[in-house]
Amino acid sequence: MRVASERILGVQYAIPDYVHVSPECRHLISRIFVANPAMRFTMTEIRNHEWFLKNLPADLMDDSIMRNQYEEPD
């Protein structure tokens, strides 16, 4: 359990080679899993990321739904 906690806190992760993940998705993941909150992607940056926009289900494309569901904290 301690090793898992250290890996999480140290942002030590790896995507297995046998799992197909696009370069755009890898980039998004690398910007979400950042230890320093100041350097981590915000919800707005995630919503505007190329991979997110390309893979977003059509029923979630309505900006008012997205804005209400994922508001940034004050």
Phi and psi in degrees as a GROMACS rama.xvg file:
@    title "Ramachandran Plot"
@    xaxis  label "Phi"
@    yaxis  label "Psi"
@TYPE xy
-63.4054  -40.6791  ARG-2
-63.5232  -42.5119  VAL-3
-62.0676  -43.5003  ALA-4
-62.0723  -42.2298  SER-5
-64.4616  -38.7893  GLU-6
-66.8058  -40.5995  ARG-7
-64.6521  -50.2289  ILE-8
-65.4504  -30.4236  LEU-9
-89.5697  4.0034  GLY-10
51.4077  48.195  VAL-11
-102.573  103.984  GLN-12
-141.067  160.144  TYR-13
-145.307  138.874  ALA-14
-92.9371  121.003  ILE-15
-56.8877  145.76  PRO-16
-60.2256  -31.203  ASP-17
-76.8597  -7.12724  TYR-18
-95.8366  119.744  VAL-19
-77.9443  118.273  HIS-20
-132.887  125.539  VAL-21
-65.7608  157.725  SER-22
-57.9427  -37.0161  PRO-23
-64.8381  -40.8309  GLU-24
-67.2486  -42.1759  CYS-25
-58.4112  -41.5023  ARG-26
-62.5666  -46.3543  HIS-27
-60.4008  -46.7462  LEU-28
-59.3892  -41.81  ILE-29
-66.3355  -23.7005  SER-30
-91.8787  -16.3392  ARG-31
-85.4787  -44.9798  ILE-32
-86.8831  72.8639  PHE-33
-124.44  128.983  VAL-34
-64.3726  -40.1187  ALA-35
-81.2582  112.207  ASN-36
-57.94  -30.4659  PRO-37
-67.0975  -24.8159  ALA-38
-97.6924  -12.2566  MET-39
-74.7706  145.721  ARG-40
-59.9544  139.602  PHE-41
-84.4402  170.06  THR-42
-60.3773  -37.1229  MET-43
-63.0743  -43.748  THR-44
-65.1398  -38.0071  GLU-45
-64.1559  -47.5727  ILE-46
-61.6385  -29.2567  ARG-47
-94.6173  -0.225687  ASN-48
-70.8766  143.973  HIS-49
-51.3827  -46.7123  GLU-50
-66.4721  -43.2172  TRP-51
-61.8438  -46.6653  PHE-52
-65.4827  -37.5951  LEU-53
-71.1493  -30.8811  LYS-54
-107.74  4.80442  ASN-55
-71.4098  129.459  LEU-56
-59.5215  144.07  PRO-57
-56.2789  -36.2656  ALA-58
-70.2853  -10.7573  ASP-59
-102.011  4.33275  LEU-60
-71.7279  -19.5076  MET-61
-64.4964  116.326  ASP-62
-60.6522  -33.4171  ASP-63
-66.0851  -35.0883  SER-64
-65.3854  -47.8784  ILE-65
-62.5315  -42.6298  MET-66
-63.0345  -43.4192  ARG-67
-72.3776  -32.9277  ASN-68
-78.6564  -32.4598  GLN-69
-128.476  53.9425  TYR-70
-71.7207  142.164  GLU-71
-71.4725  139.872  GLU-72
-69.6083  151.325  PRO-73
